Amino acid sequence: MAVEKNYYMTLEGKEKLEKELLFLKTERRQEVVERIKVARDFGDLSENSEYDAAKDEQAFVESRIAQVEKMIRNAVIIENDNDNPDIVSLGKSVTFKELPDGEEETYTIVGSAEADPFEGKISNDSPMAKSLLGHGIGEELSVNTPGGDIQVKILKVE
């Protein structure tokens, strides 16, 4: 049997997934079933685009339910590393400045299940996070970004 992947996340991230799962199972699944019933009443299923769309949506919802259940089942809750408060690690926010004179940027390093770059949450699997992990306040290092490597100085870890 294959070893299942662990999904690193904060307690808040796990709770968010649990809410999504509840919504998908109780409300969303029922909405899709109703759409299928309505579409079925339109007649010939072989040429019924409403029915096809509803069945596709049902497949998507069921797939997402299975994915979220797997993520919750294999969740590993990120604990704060209080032993090394100045070292970048999973679950911490890091503020750095692009050298020589760039703007300050702050990101929180989370597991891939919680990553949302628009909210400043980057996956621990991302090249940028991998470059930052294990480094401390005051360190200057090269960080891998989609636009190429940049030099940064870590200003704050919290």
Secondary structure as the mmCIF struct_conf table of DSSP 4:
data_model
#
loop_
_struct_conf.conf_type_id
_struct_conf.id
_struct_conf.beg_label_comp_id
_struct_conf.beg_label_asym_id
_struct_conf.beg_label_seq_id
_struct_conf.end_label_comp_id
_struct_conf.end_label_asym_id
_struct_conf.end_label_seq_id
HELX_LH_PP_P HELX_LH_PP_P1 ALA A 2 ASN A 6
STRN STRN1 TYR A 7 MET A 9
HELX_RH_AL_P HELX_RH_AL_P1 LEU A 11 PHE A 23
HELX_RH_PI_P HELX_RH_PI_P1 LEU A 24 ARG A 28
HELX_RH_AL_P HELX_RH_AL_P2 ARG A 29 ARG A 40
TURN_TY1_P TURN_TY1_P1 ASP A 41 PHE A 42
BEND BEND1 GLY A 43 GLY A 43
HELX_RH_3T_P HELX_RH_3T_P1 LEU A 45 GLU A 47
HELX_RH_AL_P HELX_RH_AL_P3 SER A 49 ARG A 73
TURN_TY1_P TURN_TY1_P2 ASN A 74 ASN A 74
STRN STRN2 ALA A 75 ILE A 77
HELX_LH_PP_P HELX_LH_PP_P2 ILE A 78 ASN A 80
TURN_TY1_P TURN_TY1_P3 ASN A 82 ASP A 83
TURN_TY1_P TURN_TY1_P4 PRO A 85 ASP A 86
STRN STRN3 ILE A 87 ILE A 87
TURN_TY1_P TURN_TY1_P5 LEU A 90 GLY A 91
STRN STRN4 SER A 93 GLU A 98
TURN_TY1_P TURN_TY1_P6 LEU A 99 ASP A 101
STRN STRN5 GLU A 104 VAL A 110
TURN_TY1_P TURN_TY1_P7 SER A 112 GLU A 114
STRN STRN6 ASP A 116 ASP A 116
HELX_RH_3T_P HELX_RH_3T_P2 PRO A 117 GLU A 119
TURN_TY1_P TURN_TY1_P8 GLY A 120 GLY A 120
STRN STRN7 LYS A 121 SER A 123
TURN_TY1_P TURN_TY1_P9 ASN A 124 ASP A 125
BEND BEND2 SER A 126 SER A 126
HELX_RH_AL_P HELX_RH_AL_P4 PRO A 127 LEU A 132
TURN_TY1_P TURN_TY1_P10 LEU A 133 GLY A 134
STRN STRN8 GLY A 136 GLY A 136
TURN_TY1_P TURN_TY1_P11 ILE A 137 GLY A 138
STRN STRN9 GLU A 140 THR A 145
TURN_TY1_P TURN_TY1_P12 PRO A 146 GLY A 147
STRN STRN10 GLY A 148 VAL A 157
#
